Amino acid sequence: MKQLYKKYNSFVGIKLKEKYNENNFLDNLKLILNDKKNLLKLNQYDLKILDYVKKDLFSSGTSERPKFNLTPNVVKEIQSLNLDQTPKYLVHRYRYEIHPQLRISDDFPPYLQIEPTSICNYRCVFCYQTDNKFNKRSSGHMGHMSLDTFKILIDQAEGNVEFISLASRGEPLLCPDFIKMLDYTRDKFFNLKINTNASLLDEEMSHAILKSGVKTLVFSADAADSSLYSKLRVNGKLDKIVKNIKNFQKIKKKNYSDSKIITRVSGVKVNDQQNLENMEKYWGDMVDQVAFVEYLPWENVYESGYSKIQTPCSDLWRRMFVWWDGKVNPCDIDYKSELSVGDIKNTNISKLWQSNEYNNLRKLHESKLRKNLSPCNKCVLV
């Protein structure tokens, strides 16, 4: 059987409600980046990276480095920023996109994925929540992050990591302190993202999200009809999700008309019954973007066959995962933490990112020895 190499969270397809003129956007972007007033917050390292960004975006010459491009969804993020935030955002976006390809790990991860809770009210067929050795309270994997642990993370990340996701193995809105967490993150990051199944998106939560400065709100939904939705997202009801999302948009329009939050319905493409055009027709009036991401065998990599892939995994240079209990992991496909590199309660983000444990994982992958690591030897992610 032909081996399929999967890139992390790669879109099978994405539809945006608002279009833009690429030439006009780039002309305006060039003016912003050439205005020295907008560069005052950049250090020498940032300015060096920004030079690479400008060469890739505005010059037709070739480079030995991978080329940095702006996808439509990234353009939408840039348009939500103040002018003086744009250069710094591009520096961090470059670190996220290009540094993993160059195998560069500087002081902090480009992206921090924080898990408010590992508990979920769904049992999606493609998710590790279907693993009964994981989803039980008695397994030791289930729990909610304390507000104190969350504040430690945010304090360390502020000014150092600009891309934050509040989600991982569980449904974040289930965390009892989630609204307090949102309040603590207010206006601290260029892109604060939430991934939610929207089942708990009530009026109070909608106000909390819209007040918080969250930049991207992703509703996880995979179908345009209730029957298929319920088959894929077990325990979920499509009519409830639709009602919650529509109510969120009403609250936004009435009370937060100046909000620049980006809303997206994002599904996992697992079968031929799912169709992006149908998804756009169904969801397009409710959100700004509709997308499918590649399916990966999340549900139980530990029982998968050996993949024989030797290509290094980009996540080792792209993002750090922090579980509810403070445990740090290099990815969430390893949802049982066999590769954990430490605990945020004992050391800080930067030291963990540059630790011997993390660097040893990177070296093994670079040496084409991921076959010696479990579950990397069964994973298809590159």
C-alpha positions as CSV (number, residue, x, y, z in Angstrom):
1,M,0.0,0.0,0.0
2,K,1.3,3.5,-0.9
3,Q,2.3,5.4,2.2
4,L,0.5,8.8,2.6
5,Y,2.6,11.5,4.2
6,K,0.5,14.0,6.1
7,K,1.4,17.6,6.8
8,Y,0.2,19.1,10.1
9,N,-3.4,20.4,9.9
10,S,-3.2,21.0,6.1
11,F,-6.4,22.3,4.6
12,V,-8.1,20.0,2.1
13,G,-10.0,23.1,1.1
14,I,-11.0,26.5,2.6
15,K,-13.7,29.0,1.6
16,L,-13.6,32.6,2.7
17,K,-16.7,34.9,2.8
18,E,-14.7,38.0,2.2
19,K,-12.4,38.3,-0.9
20,Y,-9.4,40.7,-1.2
21,N,-7.3,42.2,-4.0
22,E,-3.8,40.6,-3.6
23,N,-1.9,43.4,-5.4
24,N,-3.6,46.1,-3.3
25,F,-3.0,44.2,-0.1
26,L,0.7,43.7,-0.9
27,D,1.2,47.3,-1.9
28,N,-0.3,48.4,1.4
29,L,1.7,45.8,3.3
30,K,4.9,47.1,1.8
31,L,4.1,50.6,3.0
32,I,3.5,49.4,6.5
33,L,6.8,47.4,6.6
34,N,8.8,50.3,5.2
35,D,7.5,52.7,7.8
36,K,10.1,52.8,10.6
37,K,7.5,53.9,13.1
38,N,6.0,50.4,12.8
39,L,9.4,48.7,13.5
40,L,10.1,50.2,16.9
41,K,9.1,47.1,18.8
42,L,11.4,44.8,16.8
43,N,14.8,43.7,18.1
44,Q,17.7,42.8,15.8
45,Y,16.7,39.2,15.5
46,D,13.2,40.2,14.5
47,L,14.5,42.6,11.9
48,K,16.6,39.9,10.4
49,I,13.6,37.7,10.0
50,L,11.6,40.6,8.6
51,D,14.2,41.0,5.9
52,Y,13.5,37.4,4.8
53,V,9.8,38.1,4.9
54,K,10.1,41.2,2.7
55,K,12.3,39.4,0.2
56,D,9.9,36.6,-0.2
57,L,6.8,38.8,-0.5
58,F,8.1,41.6,-2.6
59,S,11.0,40.3,-4.6
60,S,11.0,37.9,-7.6
61,G,14.4,36.5,-6.9
62,T,15.1,33.0,-5.8
63,S,16.3,32.0,-2.4
64,E,18.0,29.0,-0.8
65,R,15.4,29.1,1.9
66,P,11.8,27.9,1.6
67,K,9.5,30.7,0.3
68,F,7.2,32.4,2.8
69,N,3.7,33.0,1.4
70,L,0.5,34.5,2.8
71,T,-2.5,32.3,2.5
72,P,-6.0,34.0,2.4
73,N,-6.8,33.0,6.0
74,V,-3.5,34.6,7.2
75,V,-4.3,37.8,5.2
76,K,-7.5,37.9,7.1
77,E,-5.6,37.8,10.4
78,I,-3.3,40.6,9.3
79,Q,-6.2,42.7,8.4
80,S,-7.5,42.4,11.9
81,L,-4.3,44.0,13.4
82,N,-3.2,47.5,14.1
83,L,-0.5,48.8,11.7
84,D,2.3,48.7,14.3
85,Q,1.4,45.1,15.1
86,T,1.8,43.8,11.6
87,P,5.6,43.6,11.4
88,K,5.8,41.6,14.6
89,Y,3.0,39.3,13.5
90,L,4.8,38.5,10.3
91,V,8.0,37.7,12.2
92,H,6.1,35.2,14.3
93,R,4.2,33.8,11.3
94,Y,7.6,33.3,9.5
95,R,8.9,31.4,12.6
96,Y,5.8,29.2,12.5
97,E,5.8,28.5,8.8
98,I,9.5,28.5,7.8
99,H,11.6,27.6,10.9
100,P,10.2,24.1,11.1
101,Q,11.4,23.5,7.5
102,L,14.8,24.9,8.4
103,R,14.9,22.9,11.7
104,I,15.4,26.1,13.7
105,S,14.4,26.2,17.3
106,D,15.1,29.5,18.9
107,D,14.3,30.7,22.5
108,F,10.5,30.0,22.5
109,P,8.1,27.8,20.5
110,P,6.4,29.7,17.6
111,Y,3.1,28.3,18.8
112,L,1.8,27.3,22.2
113,Q,-1.2,24.9,22.5
114,I,-2.7,25.1,26.0
115,E,-5.2,22.5,27.1
116,P,-7.8,23.9,29.5
117,T,-9.3,20.4,30.0
118,S,-8.7,16.9,28.6
119,I,-12.4,16.0,29.2
120,C,-14.8,16.0,26.3
121,N,-18.6,15.6,26.0
122,Y,-18.3,14.1,22.5
123,R,-16.9,10.8,21.2
124,C,-16.0,11.7,17.6
125,V,-15.2,8.6,15.6
126,F,-11.8,10.0,14.5
127,C,-10.7,11.1,18.0
128,Y,-8.7,9.6,20.8
129,Q,-11.6,10.3,23.1
130,T,-13.0,6.9,21.8
131,D,-10.1,5.2,23.6
132,N,-11.5,3.9,26.8
133,K,-8.1,3.6,28.3
134,F,-7.8,7.3,27.9
135,N,-11.2,8.9,28.5
136,K,-12.0,7.5,31.9
137,R,-11.4,9.5,35.1
138,S,-9.5,6.6,36.5
139,S,-7.0,6.7,33.6
140,G,-5.1,9.6,35.1
141,H,-5.3,11.5,31.9
142,M,-8.6,13.4,32.7
143,G,-8.8,16.7,34.4
144,H,-9.1,20.5,34.2
145,M,-6.3,23.0,34.3
146,S,-6.2,25.2,37.4
147,L,-6.3,29.0,36.9
148,D,-2.9,29.3,38.7
149,T,-1.2,27.0,36.2
150,F,-2.8,28.8,33.3
151,K,-1.6,32.2,34.6
152,I,1.9,30.8,34.9
153,L,1.8,29.8,31.3
154,I,0.4,33.1,30.0
155,D,2.9,35.2,32.0
156,Q,5.8,33.3,30.5
157,A,4.3,33.4,27.0
158,E,3.3,37.1,26.9
159,G,5.7,39.0,24.6
160,N,7.5,35.7,23.6
161,V,4.9,33.5,21.9
162,E,2.2,35.3,19.9
163,F,0.2,32.3,18.6
164,I,-1.8,30.6,21.3
165,S,-4.6,27.9,21.0
166,L,-6.9,27.1,23.9
167,A,-7.7,23.5,23.0
168,S,-6.1,20.1,22.6
169,R,-7.4,16.7,23.8
170,G,-10.7,18.0,25.3
171,E,-13.5,20.5,24.8
172,P,-12.1,23.7,26.3
173,L,-15.5,25.2,27.2
174,L,-16.0,22.4,29.7
175,C,-13.2,23.9,31.9
176,P,-14.8,25.5,35.0
177,D,-12.3,28.4,34.9
178,F,-12.5,29.0,31.2
179,I,-14.1,32.5,31.3
180,K,-11.5,33.6,33.9
181,M,-8.8,32.3,31.6
182,L,-10.2,34.3,28.7
183,D,-10.2,37.4,30.8
184,Y,-6.6,36.9,31.8
185,T,-5.5,36.6,28.2
186,R,-7.2,39.8,27.0
187,D,-5.1,41.8,24.5
188,K,-1.9,39.9,25.2
189,F,-1.5,38.0,21.9
190,F,-1.7,38.6,18.2
191,N,-3.7,35.5,17.6
192,L,-5.5,33.8,20.4
193,K,-7.5,30.9,19.0
194,I,-10.2,28.6,20.5
195,N,-11.3,25.3,19.0
196,T,-14.7,24.2,20.2
197,N,-17.5,21.9,19.2
198,A,-19.8,24.8,20.2
199,S,-22.2,22.6,22.2
200,L,-21.6,24.8,25.3
201,L,-21.5,28.1,23.5
202,D,-24.3,29.8,25.6
203,E,-24.9,33.5,26.0
204,E,-22.5,34.0,28.9
205,M,-19.7,32.2,27.1
206,S,-20.4,34.2,23.9
207,H,-20.0,37.4,25.7
208,A,-16.8,36.2,27.4
209,I,-15.2,35.2,24.1
210,L,-16.2,38.5,22.4
211,K,-14.9,40.6,25.3
212,S,-11.6,38.7,25.5
213,G,-9.9,39.7,22.3
214,V,-10.0,36.2,20.9
215,K,-8.9,36.5,17.2
216,T,-10.0,33.2,15.8
217,L,-12.9,31.1,16.9
218,V,-13.1,27.7,15.2
219,F,-16.3,25.6,15.4
220,S,-15.4,22.0,14.8
221,A,-18.1,20.5,12.6
222,D,-17.8,18.1,9.7
223,A,-21.1,17.8,7.9
224,A,-24.0,19.8,6.4
225,D,-26.8,17.5,7.5
226,S,-27.8,16.2,10.9
227,S,-27.5,12.5,10.3
228,L,-23.9,12.6,9.1
229,Y,-23.0,15.0,11.8
230,S,-24.3,12.7,14.5
231,K,-22.5,9.7,13.0
232,L,-19.2,11.6,13.0
233,R,-19.6,13.6,16.2
234,V,-21.1,11.1,18.5
235,N,-23.2,12.7,21.3
236,G,-23.6,15.9,19.2
237,K,-26.7,17.4,17.7
238,L,-26.4,19.6,14.7
239,D,-29.5,21.7,15.4
240,K,-28.1,22.7,18.8
241,I,-24.7,23.7,17.4
242,V,-26.4,25.8,14.6
243,K,-28.6,27.5,17.2
244,N,-25.6,28.4,19.4
245,I,-23.5,29.7,16.5
246,K,-26.4,31.8,15.2
247,N,-26.9,33.2,18.7
248,F,-23.2,34.0,19.0
249,Q,-23.4,36.0,15.7
250,K,-26.5,37.9,16.9
251,I,-24.7,38.9,20.2
252,K,-21.7,39.9,18.2
253,K,-23.7,42.1,15.8
254,K,-25.7,43.7,18.6
255,N,-23.1,44.2,21.3
256,Y,-19.6,44.0,19.6
257,S,-20.1,45.4,16.2
258,D,-16.4,46.5,16.1
259,S,-15.1,43.0,16.9
260,K,-12.6,41.7,14.4
261,I,-12.9,38.1,15.5
262,I,-12.7,35.5,12.7
263,T,-15.1,32.7,12.9
264,R,-14.5,29.4,11.0
265,V,-16.3,26.1,10.7
266,S,-13.6,23.5,10.3
267,G,-14.3,19.8,9.7
268,V,-12.1,16.7,9.5
269,K,-12.4,15.1,6.0
270,V,-12.9,11.4,6.7
271,N,-15.1,10.2,3.9
272,D,-16.6,11.0,0.4
273,Q,-20.0,12.0,1.9
274,Q,-18.4,15.2,3.1
275,N,-18.3,18.0,0.5
276,L,-16.8,21.4,0.8
277,E,-19.3,23.1,-1.5
278,N,-22.2,21.7,0.5
279,M,-20.5,22.8,3.7
280,E,-20.1,26.3,2.3
281,K,-23.7,26.5,1.3
282,Y,-24.9,25.3,4.7
283,W,-22.4,27.2,7.0
284,G,-21.3,30.1,4.8
285,D,-23.9,32.6,6.1
286,M,-23.0,31.8,9.7
287,V,-19.2,32.1,9.7
288,D,-16.4,33.9,7.9
289,Q,-14.6,30.8,6.7
290,V,-15.4,27.1,6.0
291,A,-12.6,24.5,5.8
292,F,-11.7,20.9,5.9
293,V,-8.5,19.6,7.4
294,E,-6.7,16.4,6.6
295,Y,-7.7,13.4,8.6
296,L,-4.9,11.8,10.6
297,P,-5.2,8.6,12.6
298,W,-5.6,10.5,15.9
299,E,-7.9,7.9,17.5
300,N,-5.2,5.4,18.5
301,V,-1.7,5.8,17.0
302,Y,-0.4,3.3,19.6
303,E,-2.2,0.5,17.8
304,S,-1.4,1.6,14.3
305,G,1.1,-0.3,12.1
306,Y,4.7,1.0,11.7
307,S,4.7,3.8,9.2
308,K,8.3,3.5,8.0
309,I,8.4,7.3,7.6
310,Q,11.8,8.8,8.1
311,T,11.0,12.5,7.4
312,P,11.3,14.6,10.6
313,C,8.1,15.8,12.2
314,S,7.6,19.6,11.8
315,D,5.8,19.8,15.2
316,L,9.1,19.4,17.0
317,W,10.1,22.9,15.7
318,R,6.6,24.4,15.4
319,R,4.6,24.1,18.6
320,M,4.6,23.0,22.2
321,F,1.6,21.3,23.9
322,V,0.8,21.9,27.6
323,W,-1.7,19.6,29.2
324,W,-4.2,20.5,31.9
325,D,-1.8,19.2,34.7
326,G,1.2,21.2,33.4
327,K,2.8,18.2,31.5
328,V,4.5,19.3,28.3
329,N,4.3,17.2,25.2
330,P,5.7,17.6,21.7
331,C,2.4,16.6,20.0
332,D,-1.2,15.6,20.7
333,I,-1.1,12.5,18.5
334,D,0.9,11.1,21.5
335,Y,-2.2,11.7,23.6
336,K,-0.9,9.4,26.4
337,S,2.3,11.4,26.8
338,E,4.9,8.7,26.1
339,L,7.2,11.5,24.8
340,S,6.6,14.1,27.5
341,V,9.6,16.4,28.0
342,G,8.8,17.8,31.4
343,D,6.4,19.8,33.5
344,I,5.7,23.5,33.3
345,K,5.4,23.6,37.1
346,N,9.1,22.7,37.5
347,T,10.6,24.9,34.8
348,N,9.7,27.5,32.2
349,I,8.6,27.3,28.6
350,S,11.9,28.5,27.1
351,K,14.0,26.0,29.1
352,L,11.7,23.1,28.2
353,W,11.8,24.1,24.5
354,Q,15.6,24.1,24.5
355,S,15.9,21.1,26.9
356,N,18.0,18.1,26.3
357,E,14.8,16.0,26.2
358,Y,13.3,18.1,23.4
359,N,16.6,18.4,21.5
360,N,17.1,14.6,21.7
361,L,13.8,14.1,20.0
362,R,14.7,16.5,17.3
363,K,18.1,14.9,16.7
364,L,16.6,11.4,16.4
365,H,14.1,12.7,13.8
366,E,16.8,14.6,11.9
367,S,18.9,11.4,11.9
368,K,16.0,9.5,10.3
369,L,15.7,7.5,13.5
370,R,12.1,8.2,14.4
371,K,11.7,4.4,14.1
372,N,13.3,4.2,17.5
373,L,10.7,6.4,19.1
374,S,7.1,5.4,20.1
375,P,4.6,6.5,18.9
376,C,6.6,8.5,16.2
377,N,7.4,5.1,14.5
378,K,3.6,4.6,13.9
379,C,2.7,8.2,13.1
380,V,2.2,9.5,9.6
381,L,2.7,13.2,10.4
382,V,5.5,15.1,8.8
